[in-house]
Amino acid sequence: MLYYFAALLAAASLLLLTNPRSESNRWAAFFLGFASIGGLADTLAAGEMNVLAHLVQLMNHTFTPYGVLVFSIVYSDKVANARVRLLLKGLLLLPVVGMLSITPIAPRLELDYPILLAWTAPYYLASCYLLLVSLWSEENSRRKRNRFIIALIMVPTLLAVLILINVANVISPAFDYFRYISLFIFYSLTVAVLCTFAYGVLGVKLRFERDQWESTRKAVSSGTTILNHTIKNEIGKIAISTENLKSELSAGSPEAAEQLRIIETASSHMLAMVTSIHSQTRSIVLREQPVRLDELVERCLQQQPLEGRPIQLKLHSLCRPTVLGDPLHLLEALNNLVQNAIEAIPEGIAGEVKVTLSWHKKAVRLLVSDTGKGMTEEQLKQALEPFYSTKNRSRNFGLGLAYVYNVVHQSGWTIELSSVINEGTEVLLHVPARKVMEIKEGMG
């Protein structure tokens, strides 16, 4: 039983420590933590701590199904409104509080299994339903794979817990369920470990993969902040010295005046360059508000300088969504994507950059595609890294997609890149349903 406790507690700790900001991870750690303490009951009873053993057992039976259902609600994204989710959490806690208040734990635990079954069965079944529906309705390929893994891990074990613990105890309270349920727990943990290494579970592997980018971004942000501050101070000194030299030099020294002009121009260029780098690597603070995404895309396309190049910019709007986001940062991110798409089309070659807005089950997809030269698989893997660029000269210093990723990640969206050499590149932004406020039919 202690192995059971240690394994589930380790899983809960890993999820919580890996990504404590994720609400899904916090609730997964919550229900795994309460599921794990069931393994302590026999040990506590053997140590003659019967009241504590009974309390632990009661909390295991009541808080685990509550935690599972709240996790499923949060993870499935089916309840988008934060206030409604908070209200649901409070209402769903009422049976738990009721069960704790009516169940004696001394001198022995007198758990009313029929009453327990009456509310835990709907909790477990609703959890399985939410996990399966969220899998079926997911369009994003990476997220769909992750949802499949979570359903594969959880659904069989939840049904086993319902049947072998809750139902079995109603039929036969003396039933020794642990030998059977332990097989399902072993199955869940095995699948979870294998999938964590292969694909990632609840962001665990994803966090490991992104650690290099996140740490690099923070290092770059910190470095450019210091560099920006230092260069501004030094350029200020240069500007004062230049003005002083101008007043000292005679009007009949054009060579010296030209040298001073070169110093001024070089200083201004250096300041503009480091300011540009700093603006795209610093930590962003989003000020979210309702944004008409189709209007934002139209505005982005209208302000692109094509400079006579034979490139068509098109918006294919199958919907007109209003989403929650920061309009300034979203517009800048879209500008980066469209500019990258334009630059991917060789000079003098006719091409097309198209932005497509579509929706499915209240989630919105924004696809930016071009008919450019495309990227290799290796280039695609590095595309989001700071200072990486497939172009020899880039006004964005290889920070455009890194900035886009930063905005998208902070906004709670996801981004996918795909590319075929000599055919073009596609960048897909996926806006989850919880960030979508309204969707109207598009004009095509």
Wavefront OBJ file of the C-alpha trace (Angstrom):
o trace
v 0.000 0.000 0.000
v 2.901 2.345 0.682
v 4.140 1.799 -2.892
v 0.690 2.872 -4.073
v 0.906 6.005 -1.911
v 4.447 6.868 -3.027
v 3.755 6.368 -6.751
v 0.620 8.537 -6.854
v 2.138 11.204 -4.619
v 5.230 11.340 -6.860
v 3.004 11.782 -9.914
v 1.098 14.601 -8.174
v 4.322 16.330 -7.134
v 5.788 16.076 -10.636
v 2.734 17.668 -12.221
v 2.610 20.443 -9.636
v 6.323 21.252 -9.719
v 6.595 21.072 -13.503
v 3.942 23.679 -14.249
v 2.343 25.158 -11.103
v 0.666 27.958 -13.089
v -1.451 25.487 -15.039
v -4.898 25.089 -13.457
v -5.208 21.643 -15.050
v -1.961 20.533 -13.437
v -2.990 21.887 -10.053
v -6.276 19.980 -10.077
v -4.563 16.835 -11.392
v -2.138 17.087 -8.470
v -5.120 17.653 -6.154
v -6.988 14.470 -7.074
v -3.808 12.373 -7.315
v -2.792 13.589 -3.864
v -6.102 12.539 -2.307
v -6.077 9.288 -4.275
v -2.605 8.537 -2.895
v -3.530 8.902 0.781
v -5.732 5.829 0.518
v -2.487 3.861 0.629
v -1.742 5.230 4.113
v -4.889 3.911 5.833
v -3.592 0.387 6.612
v -0.217 1.718 7.801
v -1.860 4.220 10.143
v -4.253 1.550 11.457
v -1.338 -0.797 12.119
v 0.263 1.969 14.165
v -2.904 2.202 16.275
v -3.819 5.603 14.805
v -7.302 4.431 13.949
v -9.087 7.806 13.977
v -6.484 9.304 11.649
v -6.660 6.215 9.431
v -10.453 6.532 9.217
v -10.214 10.263 8.402
v -7.668 9.598 5.666
v -9.867 6.878 4.196
v -12.935 9.151 4.248
v -11.057 12.001 2.537
v -9.776 9.569 -0.072
v -13.327 8.420 -0.897
v -14.801 11.940 -1.071
v -12.180 14.395 -2.309
v -10.832 12.141 -5.077
v -14.028 12.079 -7.212
v -14.496 15.812 -6.585
v -10.953 16.553 -7.750
v -11.309 14.292 -10.786
v -14.477 16.050 -11.963
v -13.112 19.575 -11.443
v -9.937 18.571 -13.309
v -12.038 17.234 -16.192
v -14.072 20.458 -16.333
v -10.947 22.616 -16.404
v -8.988 20.383 -18.789
v -11.831 19.928 -21.268
v -12.343 23.711 -21.720
v -16.095 23.103 -21.957
v -16.906 25.751 -19.340
v -15.260 28.901 -20.693
v -16.611 31.449 -18.201
v -14.340 31.751 -15.135
v -17.218 32.762 -12.817
v -19.321 29.789 -13.889
v -16.348 27.471 -13.286
v -15.880 28.924 -9.801
v -19.588 28.469 -9.036
v -19.439 24.856 -10.259
v -16.447 24.130 -8.024
v -18.409 25.394 -5.025
v -21.597 23.485 -5.863
v -19.747 20.243 -6.576
v -18.070 20.487 -3.179
v -21.419 20.320 -1.341
v -21.764 16.487 -1.463
v -18.208 16.198 -0.148
v -18.947 18.492 2.781
v -22.223 16.681 3.394
v -20.510 13.287 3.391
v -17.826 14.499 5.810
v -20.466 15.901 8.180
v -22.647 12.756 8.387
v -19.909 10.097 8.527
v -18.661 8.975 11.969
v -14.957 8.115 12.081
v -14.671 6.987 15.721
v -14.572 4.425 17.138
v -14.898 3.039 13.607
v -15.525 4.419 10.151
v -19.218 4.121 9.263
v -19.255 5.161 5.625
v -22.664 4.997 3.963
v -21.665 3.448 0.635
v -25.096 3.737 -1.073
v -25.131 7.516 -0.437
v -21.490 7.731 -1.524
v -22.310 5.876 -4.738
v -25.320 8.127 -5.413
v -23.104 11.167 -6.044
v -19.691 9.705 -6.896
v -21.087 7.653 -9.802
v -22.313 10.819 -11.634
v -18.985 12.510 -10.819
v -16.876 9.716 -12.322
v -19.165 9.216 -15.330
v -19.300 12.959 -16.015
v -15.497 13.070 -15.853
v -15.180 10.287 -18.432
v -17.751 12.009 -20.643
v -15.926 15.357 -20.541
v -12.571 13.765 -21.335
v -13.972 11.841 -24.305
v -16.002 14.773 -25.670
v -12.999 17.100 -25.456
v -10.971 14.520 -27.387
v -13.633 14.165 -30.074
v -14.123 17.929 -30.526
v -10.436 18.923 -30.566
v -9.108 20.044 -33.963
v -5.548 21.022 -33.072
v -3.490 17.920 -33.887
v -0.995 18.260 -31.035
v -3.695 18.987 -28.462
v -5.835 16.123 -29.826
v -2.953 13.700 -29.291
v -2.502 14.973 -25.729
v -6.224 14.603 -25.026
v -6.144 11.066 -26.393
v -3.305 10.198 -24.018
v -5.119 11.678 -21.005
v -8.307 9.787 -21.916
v -6.292 6.582 -22.383
v -4.732 7.015 -18.943
v -7.783 8.097 -16.986
v -11.032 6.701 -18.417
v -10.372 2.946 -17.860
v -9.094 3.551 -14.333
v -11.965 5.874 -13.370
v -14.508 3.292 -14.518
v -12.593 0.612 -12.614
v -12.607 2.732 -9.445
v -16.343 3.306 -9.801
v -17.124 -0.391 -10.251
v -14.521 -2.054 -8.026
v -14.669 0.411 -5.119
v -17.956 2.314 -5.048
v -20.313 -0.266 -6.559
v -18.526 -3.260 -5.014
v -18.700 -1.753 -1.521
v -22.456 -1.283 -1.860
v -22.898 -4.921 -2.849
v -20.306 -6.355 -0.482
v -18.626 -4.000 2.029
v -16.088 -6.693 2.908
v -14.977 -6.941 -0.739
v -11.171 -6.708 -1.094
v -11.020 -4.359 -4.021
v -7.367 -3.288 -3.769
v -5.803 -6.286 -5.518
v -7.912 -5.520 -8.585
v -7.816 -1.731 -8.584
v -4.039 -1.805 -8.153
v -3.782 -3.369 -11.625
v -5.573 -0.392 -13.168
v -3.452 2.075 -11.201
v -0.329 0.258 -12.404
v -1.711 0.461 -15.957
v -2.349 4.208 -15.660
v 1.066 4.964 -14.212
v 2.813 2.814 -16.834
v 1.002 4.499 -19.727
v 1.655 7.904 -18.172
v 5.388 7.270 -17.808
v 5.747 5.893 -21.341
v 3.752 8.724 -22.885
v 5.633 11.339 -20.865
v 8.884 10.220 -22.459
v 7.378 9.779 -25.927
v 4.901 12.650 -26.216
v 4.323 14.479 -22.944
v 1.496 14.355 -20.397
v -0.206 17.535 -19.133
v 2.679 19.597 -20.448
v 5.445 17.711 -18.589
v 7.490 16.846 -21.659
v 6.430 20.028 -23.400
v 7.940 21.983 -20.521
v 11.228 20.079 -20.815
v 11.341 20.730 -24.563
v 10.666 24.429 -24.117
v 12.998 24.964 -21.191
v 15.841 25.813 -23.555
v 13.698 28.380 -25.428
v 12.236 29.829 -22.218
v 15.637 30.162 -20.542
v 17.140 31.550 -23.750
v 14.315 34.094 -24.048
v 14.797 35.212 -20.446
v 18.569 35.487 -20.914
v 18.136 37.460 -24.135
v 15.537 39.716 -22.486
v 17.784 40.409 -19.514
v 20.824 40.939 -21.738
v 19.113 43.344 -24.127
v 17.690 45.335 -21.215
v 21.179 45.880 -19.840
v 22.584 46.534 -23.319
v 19.798 48.969 -24.176
v 20.352 50.917 -20.961
v 24.134 51.012 -21.395
v 24.044 52.048 -25.050
v 21.541 54.821 -24.340
v 23.834 56.208 -21.639
v 26.911 56.007 -23.850
v 25.131 57.514 -26.869
v 24.003 60.370 -24.629
v 27.634 61.071 -23.806
v 28.567 60.869 -27.503
v 25.762 63.302 -28.412
v 26.931 65.870 -25.826
v 30.558 65.526 -26.916
v 29.537 65.856 -30.589
v 27.660 69.081 -29.892
v 30.637 70.441 -27.965
v 32.987 69.582 -30.817
v 30.693 71.300 -33.320
v 30.931 74.554 -31.409
v 34.723 74.258 -31.150
v 35.382 73.462 -34.786
v 35.597 76.276 -37.296
v 33.153 76.524 -40.159
v 36.036 76.044 -42.558
v 36.606 72.388 -41.565
v 34.178 70.355 -43.711
v 36.136 67.123 -43.159
v 35.671 67.329 -39.391
v 31.984 68.182 -39.813
v 31.513 65.118 -42.028
v 33.169 62.890 -39.434
v 30.843 64.254 -36.772
v 27.864 63.556 -39.049
v 29.032 59.941 -39.459
v 29.330 59.591 -35.675
v 25.782 60.903 -35.198
v 24.350 58.609 -37.890
v 26.139 55.522 -36.547
v 25.047 56.272 -32.989
v 21.405 56.712 -34.016
v 21.483 53.460 -35.999
v 22.999 51.572 -33.058
v 20.354 52.917 -30.697
v 17.522 52.032 -33.102
v 18.891 48.505 -33.568
v 19.237 47.654 -29.874
v 15.838 49.252 -29.110
v 14.238 47.079 -31.800
v 15.842 43.941 -30.394
v 14.832 44.858 -26.849
v 11.206 45.556 -27.833
v 10.807 42.024 -29.226
v 12.551 40.113 -26.425
v 11.267 41.867 -23.300
v 8.584 40.300 -21.151
v 5.198 41.451 -22.377
v 2.227 42.496 -20.264
v -1.081 41.819 -21.973
v -4.044 44.155 -21.587
v -6.820 41.918 -22.818
v -10.105 43.224 -24.192
v -12.675 42.113 -26.798
v -11.051 42.167 -30.261
v -12.688 41.592 -33.655
v -10.086 39.252 -35.115
v -11.206 39.630 -38.751
v -10.943 43.427 -38.515
v -7.488 43.115 -36.957
v -6.361 40.893 -39.851
v -7.780 43.357 -42.421
v -5.912 46.183 -40.750
v -2.710 44.133 -40.796
v -2.992 43.323 -44.505
v -3.799 46.928 -45.449
v -0.616 48.283 -43.914
v 1.827 45.884 -45.585
v 4.327 47.672 -47.893
v 4.602 45.447 -50.998
v 6.754 48.031 -52.855
v 5.478 46.994 -56.269
v 6.090 43.256 -55.748
v 3.634 40.918 -57.592
v 2.190 39.484 -54.385
v -1.513 39.172 -53.573
v -2.668 39.548 -49.971
v -5.966 37.783 -49.302
v -8.300 37.326 -46.340
v -10.606 34.317 -46.476
v -12.948 34.905 -43.559
v -15.315 32.014 -42.889
v -16.217 33.643 -39.589
v -16.054 36.998 -37.826
v -14.908 36.154 -34.314
v -14.602 38.405 -31.295
v -11.832 37.106 -29.074
v -10.271 38.148 -25.788
v -6.766 39.485 -26.387
v -4.375 42.423 -26.448
v -5.019 44.231 -29.769
v -1.613 45.933 -29.911
v 0.456 42.792 -29.355
v -1.824 40.659 -31.528
v -1.536 43.145 -34.398
v 2.243 43.206 -34.063
v 2.341 39.386 -34.018
v 0.176 39.241 -37.166
v 2.436 41.822 -38.827
v 5.426 39.602 -38.121
v 3.697 36.544 -39.592
v 2.566 38.333 -42.753
v 5.930 40.060 -43.237
v 7.701 36.707 -42.883
v 5.306 35.208 -45.444
v 5.980 38.068 -47.897
v 9.748 37.790 -47.439
v 9.564 34.025 -48.044
v 8.442 34.668 -51.660
v 11.502 35.264 -53.894
v 11.980 38.730 -55.407
v 10.295 39.177 -58.777
v 8.167 36.030 -58.395
v 4.374 36.281 -58.307
v 3.001 34.858 -55.099
v 0.171 34.848 -52.600
v -0.143 35.353 -48.868
v -3.511 34.271 -47.493
v -5.009 34.555 -44.040
v -7.896 32.172 -43.378
v -10.243 32.480 -40.400
v -12.379 29.452 -39.543
v -14.074 27.954 -36.505
v -15.191 24.638 -35.082
v -17.172 24.105 -31.879
v -16.504 27.667 -30.636
v -12.729 27.440 -31.157
v -11.161 29.703 -33.807
v -8.354 28.921 -36.237
v -6.233 31.624 -37.890
v -4.065 30.256 -40.703
v -1.362 32.323 -42.434
v -0.124 30.597 -45.605
v 2.267 31.637 -48.358
v 3.513 30.281 -51.687
v 7.154 30.904 -50.833
v 10.231 28.737 -50.873
v 9.322 26.830 -47.712
v 11.572 25.468 -44.970
v 13.360 22.198 -44.356
v 12.457 20.062 -41.353
v 15.574 21.264 -39.531
v 14.776 24.917 -40.238
v 11.224 24.356 -39.021
v 12.497 22.996 -35.692
v 14.587 26.135 -35.116
v 12.091 28.676 -36.441
v 10.899 29.817 -32.994
v 14.404 30.218 -31.559
v 15.622 33.793 -30.889
v 17.984 35.231 -33.537
v 17.407 32.324 -35.924
v 16.524 33.337 -39.490
v 16.450 31.584 -42.865
v 17.193 34.938 -44.525
v 20.706 36.363 -44.868
v 19.457 39.837 -43.964
v 16.513 40.434 -41.684
v 15.272 43.681 -40.258
v 13.782 41.664 -37.380
v 17.142 40.133 -36.367
v 15.569 36.672 -36.358
v 13.184 37.616 -33.539
v 9.873 37.821 -35.425
v 8.582 34.290 -34.794
v 10.083 34.266 -31.298
v 8.007 37.352 -30.509
v 4.914 35.729 -32.087
v 5.402 32.648 -29.903
v 5.744 34.874 -26.839
v 2.461 36.700 -27.562
v 0.591 33.513 -28.487
v 1.832 31.625 -25.430
v 0.978 34.502 -23.064
v -2.481 34.801 -24.659
v -3.303 31.142 -23.970
v -3.332 30.272 -27.673
v -1.265 27.624 -29.472
v 0.860 27.829 -32.605
v 1.759 25.185 -35.204
v 4.186 25.492 -38.114
v 4.263 23.333 -41.220
v 6.195 23.788 -44.447
v 7.009 22.114 -47.755
v 10.074 23.095 -49.772
v 9.172 25.058 -52.927
v 5.472 25.022 -51.975
v 5.233 27.321 -48.983
v 4.723 27.592 -45.238
v 1.657 27.592 -43.019
v 1.417 29.033 -39.515
v -1.715 28.027 -37.598
v -2.859 29.958 -34.546
v -5.488 28.136 -32.487
v -7.737 30.241 -30.224
v -9.372 28.006 -27.567
v -13.088 28.318 -26.873
v -12.507 29.975 -23.488
v -10.891 32.934 -25.305
v -13.701 33.290 -27.878
v -16.496 35.675 -26.918
v -18.641 35.626 -30.073
v -18.604 34.124 -33.560
v -20.583 35.449 -36.502
v -20.800 33.979 -39.976
v -18.099 35.296 -42.306
v -18.321 36.802 -45.779
v -16.001 34.195 -47.349
l 1 2 3 4 5 6 7 8 9 10 11 12 13 14 15 16 17 18 19 20 21 22 23 24 25 26 27 28 29 30 31 32 33 34 35 36 37 38 39 40 41 42 43 44 45 46 47 48 49 50 51 52 53 54 55 56 57 58 59 60 61 62 63 64 65 66 67 68 69 70 71 72 73 74 75 76 77 78 79 80 81 82 83 84 85 86 87 88 89 90 91 92 93 94 95 96 97 98 99 100 101 102 103 104 105 106 107 108 109 110 111 112 113 114 115 116 117 118 119 120 121 122 123 124 125 126 127 128 129 130 131 132 133 134 135 136 137 138 139 140 141 142 143 144 145 146 147 148 149 150 151 152 153 154 155 156 157 158 159 160 161 162 163 164 165 166 167 168 169 170 171 172 173 174 175 176 177 178 179 180 181 182 183 184 185 186 187 188 189 190 191 192 193 194 195 196 197 198 199 200 201 202 203 204 205 206 207 208 209 210 211 212 213 214 215 216 217 218 219 220 221 222 223 224 225 226 227 228 229 230 231 232 233 234 235 236 237 238 239 240 241 242 243 244 245 246 247 248 249 250 251 252 253 254 255 256 257 258 259 260 261 262 263 264 265 266 267 268 269 270 271 272 273 274 275 276 277 278 279 280 281 282 283 284 285 286 287 288 289 290 291 292 293 294 295 296 297 298 299 300 301 302 303 304 305 306 307 308 309 310 311 312 313 314 315 316 317 318 319 320 321 322 323 324 325 326 327 328 329 330 331 332 333 334 335 336 337 338 339 340 341 342 343 344 345 346 347 348 349 350 351 352 353 354 355 356 357 358 359 360 361 362 363 364 365 366 367 368 369 370 371 372 373 374 375 376 377 378 379 380 381 382 383 384 385 386 387 388 389 390 391 392 393 394 395 396 397 398 399 400 401 402 403 404 405 406 407 408 409 410 411 412 413 414 415 416 417 418 419 420 421 422 423 424 425 426 427 428 429 430 431 432 433 434 435 436 437 438 439 440 441 442 443 444
